Amino acid sequence: MTHSKPVVPSGPSRLMTALAVLAVALAACQKQVRPPVSRTAAPPAIDYFKQGEELFGRGEYNQAIGAYETYLREHPEAANGDLVLTRLAFAYAAPRNPERDLVRATATLRRIVDKFPDSPWRPYAEYTLELQSRIDALRSEVAARDAQLENLKSEIAKVERAEASAQSAQAEKLRSELRERDEKIRRLTADVESLEERLRKLATELDALKKIDLERRPAKPPG
């Protein structure tokens, strides 16, 4: 029995067959779905001014300070730098701030005066600095008067223990002087309390002003 051999294409027929196989293979590859390329999106930039405003609005002053300071480092010439410095000064001085720093608050107010001469916030900075200066001066005077008062009391006590009439006369003179100085101490103390009340009022107003639009900020401090 004779078996026939398979016919193997040759010449142009073999080339056409190879091309057909290649076309089928390419079509199959095109139908395969390629997996998407994974791309990690860059995190959005942090708006430290907005973050500071939110923290300031919630009364989280110490955290707001960090956000505001970062904002000023990144934007040293920011158009709203005067507002940010005002917020910083208030945050530094806020009684509810566990790390209250009146020295830095004063230095920040001076930056507003020096760097932003035309700022609507400058009058408030100057007003607060003036009040603080007057309070410091009055407190120093009160402390000096208190020391004099204690010395007078000590001298009177010595004179009262003396028996001579001349010493008794001196004691009466010292008592009169003591009463005068004591009255002045009371007046100075009242002045200090009055100024401190004005400072508290100013702080309350600044706290309320944080909600006011920049275009509506008053240009003059309270009288």
Secondary structure, DSSP 8 states (H G I E B T S, - for coil): ----------THHHHHHHHHHHHHHHHHHHHS---------------HHHHHHHHHHTT-HHHHHHHHHHHHHH-TT-TTHHHHHHHHHHHHH-TT-TT--HHHHHHHHHHHHHH-TT-TTHHHHHHHHHHHHHHHHHHHHHHHHHHHHHHHHHHHHHHHT--SHHHHHHHHHHHHHHHHHHHHHHHHHHHHHHHHHHHHHHHHHHHHHTTS-GGG--SS---
